[in-house]
């Protein structure tokens, strides 16, 4: 069960980087008048620092040794203890077995429920070292920090994400920034962020990571229902 908790920790930390859904990507054509990528990310970082809660969906495309998660969905909030709180469902492969279950993180404790039985609780002394949900919405080390430190950002297109108009901005994030929230990353990564046109919140991101068998992989995640009231209690 400790290993399952560790995997959920990786899941949430990856979410801090990778804010899926699909969109019809099209590069800007001649005469396109797209806003400056650096300015978009600067505004988005400032806006994201004030986010208190959000719903997320996560999908891993390909195989990443350090991330055996296939998909996940849940709610995040900066309330519910010093580390915030989170709850949702996750589907992952662990030790060759496909596992689907629920998780709840609140008051610095982690609860996990597998396909059978009820929730099992892990003590805060353990969970504080393997999962920090505040890393996702934390204004200093979470999504806002990553947005502020994307190098050489360029606006590539204007697209629709879940029916919302957004600008796609791509760049690179150094391994030092990434390793603080995604343990095991040993190189810089390419990232694309979709910044909402209306309120500059991050709607989606796609992070490229080295995959298995020499193939590339991506982690895609969307944020929605930003600042919608979220109540998370211990099961």
N, C-alpha and C positions, 0 to 999 in steps of 0.2 A: 504493500500500500504506500510505502514511502516513495517508491519509484513513480507511482501514479501522481502523487502530489508534486513531485519534481517536474513531471511532464506538464502539469497544469501551470506550474510556475513559468516554464519556458513559453507556454502558450500565451500567457498574459503579457510577458515581457516582449514577445514578438509583436503583440498587438500595439504596444507603445510605439513601435517603429512603424508598423504598417497599417496606417489608417485606411466574398467579393460580390462584386457585381460586374456585369459586362457593359461596355460602352462601344459605340461605333467610332473607332479612332480614325481621324483623318488629319493629315499634316496640313499646316497652314499653306494656302495657295498664294499666288502672286497678289500683292496688294493687301494682304492680310494685315490687320491692325490689332495685334495682340498686346496686352499689357506686359510690362517688364516682369520677368520671373522673380527677380530678387525682391521687388516691391510687393508682389503678391504674397510671397512667403513671409516677408516681414509683417505684413498686415495679418496674415493667417496665424502666425506665431503669437502675436499680441492678443488676438481674439481667442485663441485656444487656451491661453493661460486662465481665462475666466470661466471655462467650461466646468460645470459641477457634476454632470452626469451624462451618460450617453448609452445607446444601444449599439452593439457591435456584431458584425458577422465576419467570420474569418474562413479563408480557404487556402490550403496549401496545394499548389499545382506542381506536381513532380515529387521527388523524394529527397528529403534533407535529413541526413543522419541524426542531427541534433534535435530535429523537430518531427516526431512521429505522428503529429496531429494531421488529420485529413480536413476536418472542418469543425467549427465551433460557433456558438451564438450565445449572447447573453447581455446583461446589463452591468454597467459600471457606475460607481458613485464615489465622490470624495468624502461622503459621510460614512458613519459606521465604524468608528475606531480610528486610531492614529494612521493606519495604513489604508483607510477607505474600505470599500466593500465591493464584492462582485458576485454574480450568480449566473448560471447558464448551463448549457449542455455541451458535450464534447465527444467527438468520435476520433479515435486514435488507434494506432497499431503498437502494441507493447509486447515484446518477447514473442513476436510472431502471431499474436492473437489480436483480433479486432475487438476493441472495447468501446462501448457507448455508455455514457453515464452523465450524471449531474454533479455540479459542484457549487458550493456556497462558501464565500470568504467574507467573514464579518467579525468585528472585534478581535482581529489578529488571530483568528482560528480558521482552519480549513476543514470543510466537511465534504466528503466524497461518497456518492452513491452509485454503485455499479448496477448491472442488469438485474441482479437479485439482492435481496436484503435491503436494509435501511441505510441511512447516512452513518458514516464513521467519522469521528472527530480526531483531528491532530492537534497537539498542544501548540501554543503560540511560540514556544521556544524552538520548535521545529519549523513551523510555517514561516516565521519571520526571516529565516535564512533561505527559503526556497521560493517564496513568492511575495511580492510587494505590489498589491493592486494600485497603490498610489503612483507607481511608476508610469502608469498609462496617462492619468490626468494630472499628475504632479506638474505644476507650472515651471519647475526648475530642471527636472530631469526626464520629463515625459515627452509627449508628442510635440508640445510647444518648443522644447529645447531642440529636438531633431529638426523641426522646420526652420529654426533659426540658424542651423549649422550645415544646411545642404550647400555644397560647394558648386560654383559655376551653374546656377539655376538658369534654365531657359524655358520659356513658354512655347509649347509645341502645338497646341490645338485648343479649340473650344468645343467641348463635348457635353453630352447629357449623361448624368449618373443618377439612376433611379428617378428619371424625369426632372432632375434639377440641373440647370445650366452651370457648368464648371470649366475652369481653365486647367489644362494638364501642364504641370511644371516638372521637368526632369533634371536630375543632377546626381551628385555623388555625396555619400556620407562616409567619413573616415571610420576606420575600425575602432578608434578610441571612443568615439561617440557611440557607435553601435555596441561595443563590448560592455558598456555600462548597463545596457538593458537586454542584450541578447548574448549571454555567455557562450563562449566558444567560437565566435566570429573572429577570424584571423586576418581578414583583409577588408579593404574598403568595399562598399556596396553601391550599386546603382539603384536609384529610387525615383519613382514618379508619384507626384502628389496631385490630386484633383481638388482645386480650391473653388468653393462655391462662389459664383459671381455675385449673389445677393448679399451675403453676410461674411464672406471670406473664411468661413469655417472649413476645415478639411473634410471632404466628403468621402474620399477614397485614397488609398495608396497601394502601390505595388512595389515590393522590394525584391530585387534579384539576388539569389544566393546560389552557391555551388551545390549542385545536386548529386545524386548517386550515379555511378557508372559514367562519370564524366559529363553528365547532362546537366543543363541549367534548370533551375527551379525558381518559382516565385511564390511569395506570400502576399495574398490580396486580402484587404479588409476594408469594410465600410463603417462609417459612423452615421447614426441617424437618431432621431428623437432626442437631440441635444437639449439638455437641461429640463427634459420632461421629468417630473417627480418620480423617483425610484425608491422603493422601500425594500430593504434587505434585512431579514432577521435570521437568526440561527434556526435550523430545522428541528 
